[in-house]
Amino acid sequence: MAARYRLERDRLIHQLRAEDPARWSYSAIAEALGCSRELVALVTRRSR
């Protein structure tokens, strides 16, 4: 179950960054999802 939530969170982070990276900064995504800015950065970098 936890793995499913992580996958959904990661998908959402990638989707928001692709939509509008200026609006959806790491900080904005972190605030919207209730996680840390560092986690958002890690997820974004991991996909490269």
Backbone hydrogen bonds, N-H to C=O, Kabsch-Sander energy under -0.5 kcal/mol:
donor,donor_aa,acceptor,acceptor_aa,energy
5,Y,1,M,-1.8
6,R,2,A,-2.3
7,L,3,A,-2.3
8,E,4,R,-2.2
9,R,5,Y,-2.6
10,D,6,R,-2.8
11,R,7,L,-2.5
12,L,8,E,-2.3
13,I,9,R,-2.4
14,H,10,D,-2.4
15,Q,11,R,-2.4
16,L,12,L,-2.7
17,R,13,I,-2.3
18,A,14,H,-2.1
19,E,15,Q,-2.3
20,D,16,L,-2.0
24,W,20,D,-3.0
25,S,23,R,-1.3
29,I,25,S,-2.5
30,A,26,Y,-2.5
31,E,27,S,-2.4
32,A,28,A,-2.2
33,L,29,I,-2.5
34,G,30,A,-1.5
35,C,30,A,-2.0
40,V,36,S,-1.6
41,A,37,R,-2.3
42,L,38,E,-2.4
43,V,39,L,-2.6
44,T,40,V,-2.4
45,R,41,A,-2.6
46,R,42,L,-2.4
47,S,43,V,-0.9
48,R,45,R,-1.4
